């Protein structure tokens, strides 16, 4: 069978599976919609958390960034992996013991202030919409390649195939996220994890055997090719001969690497869609167990990513560079039709030259396609290529659904139920949550069609916003009884504002804009969340010091949260 037919079968099967699970586990009340009834097992929650965490940025874009950035790209690997460890060990059990549906609920009750709750909702919306933009772009990239004949057959305003793919993804997410709520999403994400991890590792096993004769990707990365040279040494030589920096060396400044890594780590500990997963288990000890399971499941993909990146770049250079245009392999034409690869024979010699100088480079390739294209580049069987497409869609949709649920919950529960309309019925709140999710999908679709950067870079901005806004408020809310509402509010507003300003200034070229030479202290927008976090901590501590301490009952509550014993299924509803 052809690649496209395999893709239609496998992606179609997974869509039917997701929708079937959503129908089977549809939410009947707000507790099901928000936290899956609070009765998910630690193992299932660990798999669902891993799927929620390993978004399109992890599956589609991270290895692509490492492929093209080499050593510098590993900053994403380090930051995201370390961040989950920080969240699992430092915050998750305490937040679960507090027993709230959402992060804004924790902020509002811990800081005894509806103003703090509202600021937390605003932070949630900025973080989640930035994050979901990357997921919707990931869906669009997958569909633009594998639904290309269908998408090219009709016009939809001025959208390219990637934009049309985003529209299709919106419909799928709407169906199973809005109907199933957290209950449907949880069990859908269990299925999505199984699909995405199999789809990610299987091609790596195939290619590892083909290149170095080793089926374990993590070991194959250090293996030797048929000519007896090490894979990474050969890759270093190929790139330096073309004028690029060696694959195992980096150009980024040490300070920028540090700040990006810190922003990704600390942002992880403030991500509302990941934190809410720990509210779906019955007890605190189950939150700890599910965190351990999730870390194990995440490690499988993250330790495979460097091998996938190196395999992809090696095969790309071997397949395309210095090849006659007329003899380029078929996969190049397939991806050219998506607009994500372009060939421009600038010197008219009939050959393709991949060079660091933009004025001479003849191969332009979107970094986000590397994982999806790698099986085609390696000439793997059609069913493997189709499986990778299904895995990419699963990764993007799993996280998109979790983010949309967080957005809808923040609006319906933390704004509507807690502040605007306290007497609303359970059924009315559920309707409001679904309407909020529908509106969020429309906004997410727009940002997916018009993203600020590559998938992983866009997602990194969301982590920076989370680090600058939520991490200090959550951390001090648990470990510093003296932190009061005024300090938390000022800190969140200050951290979020300065980070947003910096991102808009340098990503959208507003407020004067500029290039890397204009970055403050040499820190990129992806790493500026660390500075925003420091501003948050400083502002919050200063304001808290000069204002009234929290009421004694709040301080007693925080003391109780830190007592290492189990808690029942208490939820604020």
N, C-alpha and C positions, 0 to 999 in steps of 0.2 A: 504494500500500500504506500501511497505518497505521504510526504511529511504533513501536508495540510490535512489529509484525511485522518491520519493518526491523531493530529492535534484536535480536530473537531470531535473525534470520538472521546478522547481522554478529557479534554476540557468540558465537553458536554456532559460526560458522566459525572465529573466532579461538581458541576453546577446542579445537576439533578440531585446529587447526594446532599449538597448544602441546603437546597430548598426543601428537600424531604425532611431533613433534620429540623429545619425551622418550623415546618408544619407540625411535626411530631412533638416538638418541645415548646410550642408557642406559649408566650407569657399570658397568664390569666389574671394576674394582679401586679401591683407595683413592686412587690418584693421579688417576684419572679423576673420582672423586667429590669430591675436595678441590680440585684445581686444573686440571680438564679435561685431564689429561695433560701440561700445560705446553706445549702446542703450538698455541695459538690465535693467529691472525694479528693484527697490531696494529689493522687496520681493524675486524675483527669484534670484537675486545676493546674498542675505542673505543666502538662502538655498544652493546655489552653493558654497559659501564661507565656510559654515559649513561643507559641504561634503568634500571640498578640505582640510579643516583644520583637520577634524576628520579622520585621516588616519588609516591604519592597526594598528599603535601604539595605537591609542585611542580605536578602536573597539576590536581588537584581544588581544593586549599585555598589555595594562595598567592595566586592572582588573586582569590579570594573575600575573603581578608583585605585585600588592597589595595583592593578595591571598597568595603569598609565602613570601612577605616581611612585610606584615601587615602595621603597622604605617609608616615604612620607605618608603613604596611604595607610600604613599600619596604625597610625594614630587613632583612626576610627575603630579599629579592632581592639586596641588597648582600652580606649575610653568606654566603649559600650560594654565590653566584658567586665571590666572593673566596676563599672557603675551598677551593674546588676548585683554583684556581690555586696556592694555597699547598701543597696536597697534591701536585699534579702536579710542581711545580718543586723543592720542598724535601725531600720524604720518599720518594715512590714509587720512584725509581730505586735509592736506597740499600737500601730494604727488599727490592726484588726481587733485588738482588745478594746480600743475606744469604741468600736462598733458602729461606724457611720457608713452611709451609702456612698459618700463622695468626699473628695478632698475639700471642696468648699464647705461641706457640712462639718468636717473636722475643724477647719479654720474658724468658721462662724461660732461653733460651740466652745472651742478651746479659748478663743479670744473674746467670748461673750459679747459679740457685736454683729449686728446685721450689716453694718458697713464693711467690716472685715469679710463677711460672707460674700457680699456683692463684689468687692475687689477680687476675691478669689475666683468668683465666676468669670470675671473679665479676664483674669490671667489664664484660666482654663480655656476660654474661647480662643485667645491669641495662640496659646501653645498648640491646641488641638487642630485648629484650622491650618496652621503652618505645617504641622506634622502630616495631616491628611492630604495636603496638596501633593506631597511626595508619593503617597500611596496611589492616588488617582492617576498621577503621571505614570507610575509603574504599570498599572492596569492598561493604560493607553498604549504604552510601548509594546506590551505583549500582544494586544489585539491588533495593533497597526501592522505587525509582521504576519501573524497567523490568520487574521481575517481580512488580509489585504485585498483579495479578489472581490469579496463582498463589500468592503468599505469603499473601495474605489468605484463601485458601480452606481453610487448615488452622491449627490451634492448635499451638504448640510451647512448652509451659510458659507463661511469661508474657512471652515475647519479642515485641517489636514487629517490623515488617517489616525494619527495619535489622538487628536481631539475627539474624533468619532468613537475611538475605542474607549475613551473616558466616559462618554455618554452611555455606552453599553454597560460598563462597570457600575455606573450609578444605579441603573435599573436593578442589577443583581444584588448589590448591597442593600438597596432600599427594601427589597422583598424580604430577605432573611434577617436583616438587622431590625427593621421596624416591626415585623411580625413577631419574631422570637424574643426580642429584647436580650438581656444578659443570659437568660436560660438557653435560648436558641443559639446565641453567639458562642457560649461556652462549649456546647457539644459540637457545634460546627467547627470550632477552632481545634478541637481534638482531632477531628478528621483532617483538617487542613495541615496540622503539624505532621501527621503521618505522610501525607502527600508531599509536602514541601521538603521534608528532610530526605525522603527517598529520592525525590527528583534532583536534589542538590548533590547528594553524595554519589549516586550511581554513575553519572557522567565522569565524575572525578576519578572513580575507580577504573572505569574504562580507559580514560586517557592516561592515567598513571601506568597501567599495564602496557599501553601502546608506546609510551615514551621511554620509560625506564624499567619496565617489567615488574613493577611493584603495585599491588592492588590497594595498598593503604596510602591514601593521599598525603597524610601527614608525614610519612616516611619517603614517599615518592618525590616530595619537594626537594629532598637532599640526595636524590638518586643520580645515577650516571646514565648518559645517553649511549647509543650504540657505538659512538666513536670513542667512548671511554672518558669523556669530559663530564664534569658535573653540570647538571641542568642550570643551576643559578650562575655558575661561572660563564657558561655559554650565553645565557641571557644578558649578563653584564656586558660581555664582549659585543654581542649584536647591537645593543643600544649605544654603547660608547663609540662604536665604529660609525654609527649614523649621526653622532653628535649630541646624543642625549646623555643625561646623567646616568651613571651605572644604576641598575635596578636595585641593588642592595645598598645604595647610598641615598642621601636625601639633600634637598635644597632648602627645606624649611628651617627657619631660625629655631633655636632651642626654646626660646621664650614662647613662640607661637605653638610649637608642639606641646609644651607644658600646658598652656592655657586652653587649647582645644581639648586635650585629654581630660583636664579638670572639668571643663564645661560639660563634656559628654558624660563623665562619671557622675557629677553632682546633679546634672539635669536628669539622669536616669532616676535618681532617688526622689525627684519631684514630679515625675510623669503621672498625671492623674489616671490615664487609661490603664497603666500597669499597676498602680497602687490599688485601684478598685478591685482587681482580681483577687486580692487577699481578703476581701470582704465576702467572697462567695463560699468560703469553707466554714464548717460549723464552729471550730474552736481555734484558739491561739496556736496550740501545738500543731494543728493541721496547716495553719499558715506557714509555720516554719518548715514542715515537711514538704509542702507544695513548692516552697521557694527552693529547697534542695533539689527536688525533682526537676524543676524548671531550669536550674543552673546546669544540671547534667544534660538535659535535652538541648539547651542553647549551645553548650560546649561542642557538641557534635558538629554543628554547622560552622561555628566560629573557628575551630581548629582546622577545618577543611578549606576555609576561604583563601588562605594564602596560597595553597596548592592550586586551587581553581584559577586564581589570578595569574600565577606564573605560567601555568599550562596554556591559558588563553593568550597571553602576550607572546609566548614562544611560538605557538601555532600560527598566530596572526602574522608575525614577521616572516615565518617560513612559507606561508601561503601566498602573501600579497606583495611584500616589499621586493622591488626590482623584478617584478613579473610583468610580462607583456600584457597590455590592456586587453587584447583579444583573447588571452589565455587565462584571464582571471576565473577562479572557481565560481560555480553557480551561486553559492551563498552570498557573494558580494552583490550580485544583481538582485537577489531576493530582498536584501536589506536596503539596497539603493532605492527601491520603490517605496520604502517607508519614509525616505528623507533623512534617515539616521546615519547613512553612510553616503559620502559623495567622492567621486574620483575626478580630478582635474589635471590632465596631462599638460602642465604649464610649460614645460620645455619641448613639448611636441616630439619626444623621442620614442613614443609608443610604449613606454614602460612606467610603472607606478613607483614613485620614490616617497617613502615616509621619512620626513625630516623635521627637526625641531624649529626651523625657520618658517614661520607662517607664509612668507612670501614665496617660498620654494616648495613647501609641502604639497604633495599631490593626493594624499589620502586623509580625508576628514571623517572621523568616526566618533559617534556619540558614546561616551564611556559607559552609559547605562545599558548598552546592548551586549556587553562582553559575555556575561554569564549565559544569556539566552542564545547568543550566536556561537558560543564555544563548541557545543556538540556538532553544529553544522560545519564549523571550521575543521574539526577533527574527523568529519565524515562518519559520524556515528549513525546507527540505525534510526529510521524514521520514528519508531515508537519511543526511543530515548529522547529525541528532540521534542516530540509532542508531550512527553512527561515533564520535561523542563518547563515548557510553556504552562502546563497545568500547575506546576509548583510555583512559578512566578505569580500567577493569578491568585493562588491560595495565600501566598505571603502578603500580597498587597491587600486583598480583600479581608483577611483576618484582622489586620491592624486597622484598616479603614472602618470596619464594623465596630471595633472596640472604641475608637475615637469618636465615632458618631454617637455611640451610646453615652459616652461621657458628656458630650455637648448637650444632648437632649436631656440627660438627667440633671445637669447643672441648671438648665433653664426651667424645667418643669418642677423639680424638687426644691432646689436651693433659692430660686427666685420666686416662682409661682406659689408653691406650697408653703414655704417657710416665711415669705415676706408679703407677697401681694394678695394671695387668696388662701389664708390658712384653713378655711372651712371647705375647701374643694374636696369632693368625694374621691375615693380610691379610683373609681372608674374614670372620673373626669381628669384626674392627674395622669392616668395611663394614656388617655386620648391626647392630652397636652404633650406628653413625652413623645408620642409617635409623630405628632405634627411638628414638634421641634426637630426630630430626627429627619423628617422629610425636608424641612427648610435647610438644615445643615448639609444634607446631601447636595442640594442645589448650589450652595456656596462652595462646598468642597469640589464639586465638578468644575466650577469656574476656575478655582486656583489650580486644579489639576491640568486644565487646558493652558493656563498661563502661569506656570511655576517660576520662581525666582532663580532656580539653578538645577543642577543634577539632583536626582532623587536623594542620594546620601547627603549632599551638601544642604539641600532644603531641610531634610530631617534634622541635621546638625543644628540648624538655626532654632528649631523647636526645642532641642535639648538646652541650648543656651538660654532661651526664654524661661524654661522650667528651672534651671539653676539659679537664674537671677531673681525669680519671683517666689517660687514655692519652697525650694530646699531650705533656706534660712528659717522661714516661718514654720515649717514642719519640724525641723531639727530643734529649734529653740522651743517650740511648742511642747516637745516631749522632754527635753533635757534641761530646760532653764525655766524654773517656776516664776522667776521675776519678770519674764517677758510679758508685757501687757498688750492690750488691743491697739493702743495708739502707736506703739513701737512697731508692731507687726504690720499695721496698715501703711505707715510711712515707709517702712522697709520694702514692702511689696511694690508700692507705687514707684518708689525711687529706682529699685532694681529693674523693674519691667520697663520703665520709661527710658532710662539711659540705654538699655540694650536694644529696645525697639528703634530709638533714634539712630544708633550706630548701624544697625542692620539696614534701615531705610537709606541712610546716607551713602553707604558703600555698596549695597546690593542693587539699589534702585537709582543710584546716582542723584540723589536729592540732597538738599541742604549743603550744596557745594561739592558733594561726592568726592571723587578722586580714586586713585589706584592704590596698590599695595604700598607704594612709597609714602602715602599719606596716612596709613593706619596709625592709630594711637599706640605708642610703645611697641609698634611692630606686630600688633595682635590683629589677626583676621576677624571678620564678622563671626565665623564659626566658633572662635574661641573667646569672643568678647563677653559671653555669658558669665565667665569666671569673674571678670571685673564687675559686671552687674551684680553678681552675688556678693562680692566684697562691699559694694556700695550699700546693698540691702542690709547686710550684717551691721555695718557701721551706723547707718541711719537708725535702724531698729534699736540697737543698744543705747545710742545716745538719747533718743526720744524716751525710751523706757526708763532710763536712769533718772530723767528729770520729770517724770510724771508718776502718777499714783500706781502702786503695785496692784496686781490682780486680786480679786476677792479671795478670801481664804478657802471658799469651797472649790474654786478653780485650782488653787495650789494643791489642795487635798486630792482633787481628781487626777492631776498630773502625777502626784506621788503614787496613787493607786495604779495608774497605767504601768508604771515601771516595776511594780511588784511581779516577779517571775512566777506567776501561777496561771492556771487556765481561766477562761472566761466563757460564759454561756453565749447563746445566740441572741444577743441584745442588739436591736437596730433602732435608729431614731425615726420612728414612724408612728 
